[in-house]
């Protein structure tokens, strides 16, 4: 089923990109959004961290003092949210369903505001942000949705105080969100000299990371475990390819003046935030887990930035044709090529992620990405057909 959803979204996205926005495809977005929301809200045992979250929720003492954090893996804000839910006597199923619904509502708000190709945005969200962070890494998924649904608009309208307060709230759910506090400052510096200096600093820091310097310095603060050299070549390659496509479209749109008209006004704003995240990823790429966690909300900007760029390029193409997008004279196949590259990457990520869920989730032999099962709260007993019973019993 999960592979089928990826195929449907891919086909709809291709039609949407080719047409430069299609109202009939908007109906597909609505239907698929409802389906994805329902799957998220009513899931049972889905995601590698599901049973851990369920176990921690069951250990919360609803009679305890609200602002005293217990010594479990998690931040104070998340503990307080669980404590409130426990005091309201909400079951874990209802608690998780409400959290999931709020994440999808925030996401929809951002897509409707920033993306003219909404189904394409849903496809870009699907393999990692939805299936990994919304399904499994729930606290980070909540951070992502709040940043998307509220944070981007606060940044756009330069409501810095409100934005910083939001970052502090998000950091109480997952500490990695604290890096987002730098974004108002990043948006203030737009000179070419500043950008070149920043790139140079990032490159020097990246070399130091790969040489193990940051790991040795981390021992002084007891965080060397986060800074050990652990490189994910596949993650780096995928990020570089997507960043290259985004960069080429940005330069082309800027040279043609489309970033100052209509929806194009949003493009430089989103592009700058995305590129800051990409450089930060390269800076930390020697430590794969840390780099992905720290930059996840910034990487997610591609969910709205790529569709916006594809829409603007397609809009321009109808008027004058593509001639310089990939610096190949007269190449009118550049847009389809970029679209196909992006969609191919998304489908590869879907299969790769499903396979990792199967391995990390202790699924039984015979389960593969093609038949990866969906289990809901309405047929929860069927989880025993797919997952080790020891794992289920251990976490309750």
Secondary structure, DSSP 8 states (H G I E B T S, - for coil): -HHHHHHHHHHHHHHHHHHTS-HHHHHHHHHHHHHHHHHHHTBSS-STTHHHHHHHHHH--TTS-TT---SSSS-HHHHHHHHHHHHTT--HHHHHHHHHHHHHHHHHHHHHHH-S-HHHHHHHHIIIIIIIIITT-HHHHHHHHHIIIIIHHHHHTT-HHHHHHHHHHHHTT-GGGGGGGGHHHHHH---HHHHHHHHHHHHHHHHHHHTTHHHHHHGGGT-TTTTS-B--HHHHHHHHHHHHHHHHHHHHHHHTTGGGSGGGHHHHHHHHHHHHHHHHHHHHTTBHHHHHHHHHHHHTTHHHHHHHHHHHHHHHHHHH--SSTTS-TT-TTHHHHHHHHHHHHHHHHHHHHHHHHHHHTTB-TT--TTT----BTTSGGGGGGTB-HHHHHHH-
